[in-house]
Amino acid sequence: MHRVVLATGNRGKAREISQLLGPGWQLLLQSELGVRPVAETGTGFAENALLKARHAAAATGLPALADDSGLEVDALGGAPGVRSARYAGEDASDADNVRHLLEEMAGLPAGRRTARFRCVLAYVRTGDDPRPLLAEGVWEGAVATAPRGTAGFGYDPVFEDGQSGLTAAELPAGRKDELSHRGQALRVLRQLLGPDSSGVPGRV
């Protein structure tokens, strides 16, 4: 069993990542190990993911995996972007962020509601790992005019998959894993980790 600290306290993310990685991985949430979040001072998803991974690895002495992801809306100039989790304020809930997004996009026609989910994963063996692994995934779609569906978390109820027209919160879990930005990034990461990544990962 490969023990990795996951640099988040978000149980929704942890659940998705654990399901996608499969057996052979034991994910430990940094919040459960008493590690406080690092300030996300990066200007992009890759910078923030690496900041979080290095911080978690240095604090615990374990290999660390970090996810930085968010929603990019074309009509809002790419916002909320790296501030997706804090779009309605520092202590905003998922519902607060969704409500704020819909208010910002009120009245926009379907053709101007294009958006994408973007995810960057960072994996490090140690806090000062000179060869961190970075993997990215992008999920194209649009922002719905109202929430639909009960699954998922974050912006899932208002993000419409570009292929099916269903929101991420309406999609069956398996189908979401196939399509999602996080699923794509994890598949890339497993390729980077090598042939043993279905169980105990190797190292390139």
Secondary structure, DSSP 8 states (H G I E B T S, - for coil): -EEEEES---HHHHHHHHHHH-TTEEEEEGGGGT--------SSHHHHHHHHHHHHHHHHSS-EEEEEEEEEEGGGTT-BGGGGGGTT-TT--HHHHHHHHHHHTTT--GGG-EEEEEEEEEEESSTT-SS-EEEEEEEEEEE-SS---SSSSTTGGGEEETTT--BTTTS-HHHHHHHSHHHHHHHHHHHHH-TTTTSS----
